[in-house]
Amino acid sequence: MSLSPSYQSIFSSFIKSPVSTPAYIYSNQKLIQNISLFSELTKKHLIQVHYAMKANNNAQILRMVKDAGLSVDVNSLGELTQAMKIGFLPSNLIFAGVGKTDSELELAVKLGLKTIKVESVDELLVLSEITNHLGISANIGLRLNPEIDAKTHPYIATGLATSKFGIDKRDIDQIISILSNFPLLRLTTLDAHIGSQITDLNLFVDVFTFLSNQANFINKKGFSITDLDLGGGFAIEYDGSGQSTLPELDTLFSKIALLNNGAFKISIEPGRAVVANTCAILTRVLYTKTNGDKNFAIVDAAMTDNIRPSLYGSVHPIVKIGQGSVSETLVYDVVGPVCESGDFLGEDVSLSQCKRGDFLAILDSGAYTSAMASNYNMRPLLPEYLEKDGCLIEIRRRQNVNEWLENLEIPYEG
Ligand SMILES: Cc1ncc(COP(=O)(O)O)c(C=O)c1O
């Protein structure tokens, strides 16, 4: 396996001054590299980039995104609050999500967000009531279901005819007639997000063509759609090499610019491609054992810290840190302490023989890992560190079990 230099730096910094495990460690250098590639795109192709913070909502990463002049796409009140705390201007924020609550929509209208994405006729009607009641207009986008197969894992394919996401083509006429009657709802954007971990970038050309045809059709009815949002979904190689589809985005957006010919402003919402290959989970081997013909390395990280292997069958490369003298290679299931057979971080992983106290790194763990972490089995959320110039800087504290339980408690005298 050819490891990216950023992982090599993470490992040498960890060996030099280990932090307590399990922990997420991010590479400052790789984050800068990925974020810069996207800010280059904004400069060269005038693409607007809204980082999908559902991939990773760490405050330091968001600060880096903001400092590079990019904005964010939020999906809940929590993400909206976090984005504003970091200093993103509401007028640059996009609010997406198939099930926004009434109070989330009301807040989005009051804050004057850049775009509120609407995903159903029902949601549009609720939004029209809210804007009428408040007497405030709102910029809205329609997330359409383009019925394009992203050719990815079914759980992260979101543009199929039967997905819960987006507006069915058959509902577009009804949406248009509702919009004609509610001048406070200003339709500015058409959007589609067909899925995640998309390796065939030509699908984004199909998305662009679909959206621009729809926008031209709708604009003929007296609307002024100015923006097309092609969503996120750009893939990375889950092999520890640091490779992603990013270098190909330049060619993709040159192609789209030719087709677009300045007709619409184009935006994208990358998440995974910004963060996935910037982080390793450092974990310690607690025990090893052999049950039947299976060798297990039982580690202190778990499915609660990276649910992707159990949820999607994702394969993250796992390597041993500071191997010392080379020993026999064995095949292990790397499993956590949680009471589920689905609690594994890697299956059939070849590692030089493991023993209690060895350290392993689960690579490419920057996207949909800490953001999807849970407290199952009452496990505290892990700390996060940034590896910068050979030092590990804490950027999120380990959840303190006592404080956490205290905050949950409601005094009850019954
Ligand atoms: C609406 C929307 N935009 C953007 C993204 C980011 O996708 P990715 O992380 O694959 O780039 C997602 C993720 O599922 C999404 O649902």
The ligand as an SDF file (V2000), in Angstrom:
LIG
                    3D

 16 16  0  0  0  0  0  0  0  0999 V2000
  -27.8610   17.4360   -0.5030 C   0  0  0  0  0  0  0  0  0  0  0  0
  -26.4600   16.9610   -0.3600 C   0  0  0  0  0  0  0  0  0  0  0  0
  -25.4640   17.7260   -0.8450 N   0  0  0  0  0  0  0  0  0  0  0  0
  -24.1780   17.3520   -0.7310 C   0  0  0  0  0  0  0  0  0  0  0  0
  -23.8310   16.1670   -0.1120 C   0  0  0  0  0  0  0  0  0  0  0  0
  -22.3810   15.8090   -0.0040 C   0  0  0  0  0  0  0  0  0  0  0  0
  -22.0680   14.6420   -0.6860 O   0  0  0  0  0  0  0  0  0  0  0  0
  -20.5430   14.1520   -0.7150 P   0  0  0  0  0  0  0  0  0  0  0  0
  -20.0860   14.1110    0.6610 O   0  0  0  0  0  0  0  0  0  0  0  0
  -20.6010   12.8120   -1.3450 O   0  0  0  0  0  0  0  0  0  0  0  0
  -19.7880   15.1370   -1.5520 O   0  0  0  0  0  0  0  0  0  0  0  0
  -24.8400   15.3410    0.4020 C   0  0  0  0  0  0  0  0  0  0  0  0
  -24.4810   14.0680    1.0370 C   0  0  0  0  0  0  0  0  0  0  0  0
  -25.1400   13.0920    1.0370 O   0  0  0  0  0  0  0  0  0  0  0  0
  -26.1790   15.7450    0.2830 C   0  0  0  0  0  0  0  0  0  0  0  0
  -27.1750   15.0030    0.7710 O   0  0  0  0  0  0  0  0  0  0  0  0
  1  2  1  0
  2  3  1  0
  2 15  2  0
  3  4  2  0
  4  5  1  0
  5  6  1  0
  5 12  2  0
  6  7  1  0
  7  8  1  0
  8  9  2  0
  8 10  1  0
  8 11  1  0
 12 13  1  0
 12 15  1  0
 13 14  2  0
 15 16  1  0
M  END
$$$$
